[in-house]
Amino acid sequence: MLNKDTGVYSNDELIVLRKTAMPAILLEAGSIINRDEEREMDSPERQNLISSSVASAVKEFCEPRWALLGPP
């Protein structure tokens, strides 16, 4: 466990980390063990919010690097 307070684990055996030749992340956008959160995650509004937020964060991270290195 990397951070007991936030529940962050290091697990090198996850397929997304083990079977790729490039940097990868696993995004957990909620927890289905929490029934209220599961219902909220099932809504198109929440799914759109999550997907647009992730896309925006990736763009914000990559754009300055692409300006220096060029796109992949």
N, C-alpha and C positions, 0 to 999 in steps of 0.2 A: 504494500500500500504506500503510495507516495504522499497522500495527505488524508489523515484519518478524519479531520473535521469536515472535509468536502466529499469524502468517499472516492477519491481519485486513486485508481489502481494503475500499476504498470503490468501489462500482460502481453508479452512478446509472442504468445501462441495464437493470438487472434488472427484469423485468415487475412484480414485486411492489412495486417502488418507483416505477416510471414510470407505471403505469396506475391508480393509486389516488388518491382525493381525501381520504384520511385517513391518519393515521400507520400505518405497516406495518413489520413485521420479517420477516426470513427466518431461520428456525431450522434450523441444521444439527446434528442430534443425533448424528452419527457420520460416519465416512468409509468408503465401500464399497471404497476402494482398499486398506484394511487388512483382509485376509481374516478374521482372528480377530475383529475388531470387527464385520465384516459378519455373521458367524455369531451373535454375541451380540445384535446389533440385530434379528435375525430371530426371537428368542424372545419369546413373549407376555409373559413376566415383564419383560424389558427395555423393551418397548413400553409396558407399563402404568406402569413406573417413570418413563419419559420423559414420557408424557402427563399423569400425575398431578402430576409436578414442574412442568411448564409451567403447568397449570391453577392450581396452588397459587401460583406466582409471579405470574401475572396477577391472581389474586384479591387477593393481598397488596399489589400495586401499586395496583390500582383502588379497593379498599374505602375507604381514607382520602380519596381524591379524591371518590368518590361521596358520602361523608358531608358534604363541603363544597359540592359542586356539584350533587348529585343525579345519578341514572343518566342515561346518554345517551338 
